[in-house]
Amino acid sequence: MFGGDGQIRLVDFGLAKESATNKMKTFAGTPYFMAPEVLNHDYGQKCDVWSMGCVLYMLITGTLPFDGHSKAEVFNKINSADYVVPKHASAECKDLLAHMLKVKPEERFSAKEAFDHPWFKHEQTDDTGAIPADIIANLRKFKGRSHLRRATLNILVKMVNPKEFVQLRAAFNKIDKDMSGTIEAEELRQAVRDTEIEISEEELDEIIKQLDYDDNGMINYHEFISSTFPVEKYLTKDKINAIFAKFDVDETGSISVGNLRDAFTKLGHQVTEQELD
């Protein structure tokens, strides 16, 4: 999808999940983007590299790499990687596609190898200048360990025009020096230190604790945006009513524990009964 802020976004992750194992068997997904091993009910993480190759092909050509008049025809083309090489594409792009659309997963690029391919002329993060002081100020006062507060902020962020996050996105990219798509705890520590704002190590620990909700040492983009954008600027009466409606799922005018449980489930937040109490 092409956003109003000019950014391209991947959507439709209804069947996506994190897997602790590299072996999966469920036949699921959109047929045109399925890797050969998914069709055979025995696949790992490299199936996503194939699917991204299909997306890349569509961005380059405007057509599907594996199309046909029936599922059988589509699946036959997938199993043999039978696609038309785009003539107008550069040699680097053709090479990247060829490595992403390998039938055998062991011969296919990993996500890291694809990302490091010469076709991507990665924009280097601007290392000059410190993170704006107002962003650090918002980080210092952010308290995000509450499920309700975090869910509320996530809803509010989605109501705001993404163009409003240009400065925050630039700050995120500046902190994420290895361009991994997540900010590591040490990257954030260094970014805060570079501001020359006096912050103790104890306060830095607390900032990271509040942002790193999953306790995995990583802060993703939405966690960063939710913790740094100026809430008071956007929290209007209309938005408060809209957020309330997200939790008042049975439209009674009040929010019960059951409402919270249902709302958290819809929003993708895993909350235990003890935490609800």
Contacts in CASP RR format, 6 or more apart in sequence:
PFRMAT RR
TARGET T0000
AUTHOR 0000-0000-0000
METHOD contacts of the structure
MODEL  1
MFGGDGQIRLVDFGLAKESATNKMKTFAGTPYFMAPEVLNHDYGQKCDVW
SMGCVLYMLITGTLPFDGHSKAEVFNKINSADYVVPKHASAECKDLLAHM
LKVKPEERFSAKEAFDHPWFKHEQTDDTGAIPADIIANLRKFKGRSHLRR
ATLNILVKMVNPKEFVQLRAAFNKIDKDMSGTIEAEELRQAVRDTEIEIS
EEELDEIIKQLDYDDNGMINYHEFISSTFPVEKYLTKDKINAIFAKFDVD
ETGSISVGNLRDAFTKLGHQVTEQELD
1 8 0 8 1.000
1 9 0 8 1.000
1 10 0 8 1.000
1 11 0 8 1.000
2 8 0 8 1.000
2 9 0 8 1.000
3 9 0 8 1.000
3 162 0 8 1.000
4 161 0 8 1.000
4 162 0 8 1.000
4 163 0 8 1.000
5 161 0 8 1.000
5 162 0 8 1.000
5 163 0 8 1.000
5 165 0 8 1.000
5 166 0 8 1.000
7 162 0 8 1.000
8 59 0 8 1.000
10 55 0 8 1.000
12 30 0 8 1.000
15 28 0 8 1.000
15 29 0 8 1.000
19 44 0 8 1.000
19 45 0 8 1.000
22 44 0 8 1.000
22 45 0 8 1.000
23 42 0 8 1.000
23 43 0 8 1.000
23 44 0 8 1.000
24 43 0 8 1.000
24 44 0 8 1.000
24 47 0 8 1.000
25 41 0 8 1.000
25 42 0 8 1.000
25 43 0 8 1.000
26 41 0 8 1.000
27 38 0 8 1.000
27 39 0 8 1.000
27 41 0 8 1.000
28 38 0 8 1.000
29 38 0 8 1.000
31 71 0 8 1.000
31 74 0 8 1.000
31 75 0 8 1.000
32 54 0 8 1.000
32 64 0 8 1.000
32 66 0 8 1.000
32 67 0 8 1.000
32 74 0 8 1.000
33 50 0 8 1.000
33 51 0 8 1.000
33 54 0 8 1.000
33 55 0 8 1.000
34 47 0 8 1.000
34 50 0 8 1.000
34 51 0 8 1.000
34 78 0 8 1.000
35 43 0 8 1.000
35 46 0 8 1.000
35 47 0 8 1.000
35 49 0 8 1.000
35 50 0 8 1.000
35 51 0 8 1.000
35 78 0 8 1.000
35 105 0 8 1.000
36 50 0 8 1.000
36 78 0 8 1.000
36 79 0 8 1.000
36 81 0 8 1.000
36 103 0 8 1.000
37 43 0 8 1.000
37 44 0 8 1.000
37 46 0 8 1.000
37 47 0 8 1.000
37 105 0 8 1.000
38 47 0 8 1.000
39 75 0 8 1.000
39 78 0 8 1.000
39 79 0 8 1.000
43 105 0 8 1.000
44 105 0 8 1.000
45 111 0 8 1.000
46 105 0 8 1.000
46 108 0 8 1.000
46 110 0 8 1.000
47 105 0 8 1.000
48 111 0 8 1.000
49 100 0 8 1.000
49 108 0 8 1.000
49 109 0 8 1.000
49 110 0 8 1.000
49 111 0 8 1.000
49 114 0 8 1.000
50 100 0 8 1.000
50 101 0 8 1.000
50 108 0 8 1.000
52 100 0 8 1.000
52 111 0 8 1.000
52 114 0 8 1.000
53 65 0 8 1.000
53 97 0 8 1.000
53 100 0 8 1.000
53 101 0 8 1.000
54 64 0 8 1.000
54 65 0 8 1.000
54 66 0 8 1.000
54 101 0 8 1.000
56 93 0 8 1.000
56 96 0 8 1.000
56 97 0 8 1.000
56 100 0 8 1.000
57 63 0 8 1.000
57 64 0 8 1.000
57 65 0 8 1.000
57 83 0 8 1.000
57 86 0 8 1.000
57 97 0 8 1.000
57 101 0 8 1.000
58 64 0 8 1.000
58 65 0 8 1.000
60 86 0 8 1.000
60 89 0 8 1.000
60 93 0 8 1.000
60 97 0 8 1.000
61 86 0 8 1.000
61 89 0 8 1.000
65 83 0 8 1.000
65 84 0 8 1.000
65 101 0 8 1.000
66 74 0 8 1.000
66 77 0 8 1.000
66 78 0 8 1.000
66 82 0 8 1.000
66 83 0 8 1.000
67 74 0 8 1.000
67 77 0 8 1.000
68 74 0 8 1.000
68 77 0 8 1.000
76 82 0 8 1.000
77 83 0 8 1.000
79 103 0 8 1.000
80 103 0 8 1.000
81 101 0 8 1.000
81 102 0 8 1.000
81 103 0 8 1.000
83 101 0 8 1.000
85 94 0 8 1.000
85 97 0 8 1.000
86 93 0 8 1.000
86 94 0 8 1.000
86 97 0 8 1.000
89 97 0 8 1.000
90 119 0 8 1.000
92 117 0 8 1.000
92 118 0 8 1.000
92 119 0 8 1.000
93 119 0 8 1.000
95 117 0 8 1.000
95 119 0 8 1.000
96 109 0 8 1.000
96 114 0 8 1.000
96 117 0 8 1.000
96 119 0 8 1.000
99 108 0 8 1.000
99 109 0 8 1.000
99 113 0 8 1.000
99 114 0 8 1.000
99 117 0 8 1.000
100 108 0 8 1.000
100 109 0 8 1.000
100 114 0 8 1.000
101 108 0 8 1.000
102 108 0 8 1.000
102 109 0 8 1.000
109 117 0 8 1.000
122 179 0 8 1.000
125 173 0 8 1.000
125 174 0 8 1.000
125 176 0 8 1.000
125 177 0 8 1.000
125 179 0 8 1.000
126 170 0 8 1.000
126 174 0 8 1.000
127 174 0 8 1.000
127 177 0 8 1.000
129 194 0 8 1.000
130 191 0 8 1.000
130 194 0 8 1.000
130 195 0 8 1.000
130 196 0 8 1.000
131 171 0 8 1.000
131 174 0 8 1.000
131 175 0 8 1.000
131 191 0 8 1.000
131 192 0 8 1.000
131 194 0 8 1.000
131 195 0 8 1.000
132 167 0 8 1.000
132 171 0 8 1.000
133 195 0 8 1.000
133 197 0 8 1.000
134 230 0 8 1.000
135 167 0 8 1.000
135 168 0 8 1.000
135 171 0 8 1.000
135 228 0 8 1.000
136 192 0 8 1.000
136 195 0 8 1.000
136 197 0 8 1.000
136 199 0 8 1.000
138 227 0 8 1.000
138 228 0 8 1.000
138 229 0 8 1.000
138 230 0 8 1.000
139 192 0 8 1.000
139 207 0 8 1.000
139 211 0 8 1.000
139 227 0 8 1.000
139 228 0 8 1.000
140 199 0 8 1.000
140 203 0 8 1.000
140 207 0 8 1.000
142 207 0 8 1.000
142 210 0 8 1.000
142 211 0 8 1.000
142 227 0 8 1.000
142 228 0 8 1.000
143 149 0 8 1.000
143 210 0 8 1.000
144 150 0 8 1.000
144 153 0 8 1.000
144 210 0 8 1.000
144 211 0 8 1.000
144 213 0 8 1.000
144 227 0 8 1.000
145 209 0 8 1.000
145 210 0 8 1.000
145 213 0 8 1.000
147 264 0 8 1.000
147 269 0 8 1.000
147 271 0 8 1.000
147 275 0 8 1.000
148 260 0 8 1.000
150 213 0 8 1.000
150 226 0 8 1.000
150 269 0 8 1.000
151 263 0 8 1.000
151 264 0 8 1.000
151 267 0 8 1.000
151 269 0 8 1.000
152 243 0 8 1.000
153 226 0 8 1.000
153 227 0 8 1.000
153 231 0 8 1.000
154 222 0 8 1.000
154 226 0 8 1.000
154 267 0 8 1.000
155 242 0 8 1.000
155 243 0 8 1.000
155 246 0 8 1.000
155 267 0 8 1.000
156 231 0 8 1.000
156 234 0 8 1.000
156 235 0 8 1.000
156 239 0 8 1.000
156 243 0 8 1.000
157 222 0 8 1.000
157 225 0 8 1.000
157 226 0 8 1.000
157 229 0 8 1.000
159 234 0 8 1.000
159 239 0 8 1.000
159 242 0 8 1.000
160 229 0 8 1.000
160 234 0 8 1.000
164 229 0 8 1.000
164 234 0 8 1.000
165 225 0 8 1.000
165 229 0 8 1.000
168 224 0 8 1.000
168 225 0 8 1.000
168 228 0 8 1.000
168 229 0 8 1.000
169 221 0 8 1.000
169 225 0 8 1.000
171 228 0 8 1.000
172 183 0 8 1.000
172 221 0 8 1.000
172 224 0 8 1.000
172 225 0 8 1.000
173 179 0 8 1.000
174 191 0 8 1.000
175 183 0 8 1.000
175 187 0 8 1.000
175 188 0 8 1.000
175 191 0 8 1.000
176 182 0 8 1.000
176 183 0 8 1.000
176 187 0 8 1.000
177 187 0 8 1.000
178 184 0 8 1.000
178 187 0 8 1.000
181 220 0 8 1.000
181 221 0 8 1.000
182 218 0 8 1.000
182 219 0 8 1.000
182 220 0 8 1.000
182 221 0 8 1.000
183 218 0 8 1.000
183 219 0 8 1.000
183 220 0 8 1.000
183 224 0 8 1.000
184 217 0 8 1.000
184 218 0 8 1.000
184 219 0 8 1.000
185 208 0 8 1.000
185 212 0 8 1.000
185 217 0 8 1.000
185 218 0 8 1.000
185 219 0 8 1.000
188 207 0 8 1.000
188 208 0 8 1.000
188 211 0 8 1.000
188 219 0 8 1.000
189 204 0 8 1.000
189 208 0 8 1.000
192 199 0 8 1.000
192 204 0 8 1.000
192 207 0 8 1.000
193 199 0 8 1.000
199 207 0 8 1.000
208 217 0 8 1.000
208 219 0 8 1.000
210 227 0 8 1.000
211 219 0 8 1.000
211 223 0 8 1.000
211 224 0 8 1.000
211 227 0 8 1.000
212 218 0 8 1.000
212 219 0 8 1.000
212 223 0 8 1.000
213 223 0 8 1.000
244 255 0 8 1.000
245 251 0 8 1.000
246 263 0 8 1.000
246 267 0 8 1.000
247 255 0 8 1.000
247 259 0 8 1.000
247 260 0 8 1.000
247 263 0 8 1.000
248 254 0 8 1.000
248 255 0 8 1.000
248 259 0 8 1.000
249 259 0 8 1.000
249 262 0 8 1.000
249 263 0 8 1.000
249 266 0 8 1.000
250 259 0 8 1.000
257 276 0 8 1.000
257 277 0 8 1.000
258 276 0 8 1.000
260 271 0 8 1.000
260 276 0 8 1.000
261 271 0 8 1.000
261 276 0 8 1.000
264 270 0 8 1.000
264 271 0 8 1.000
END
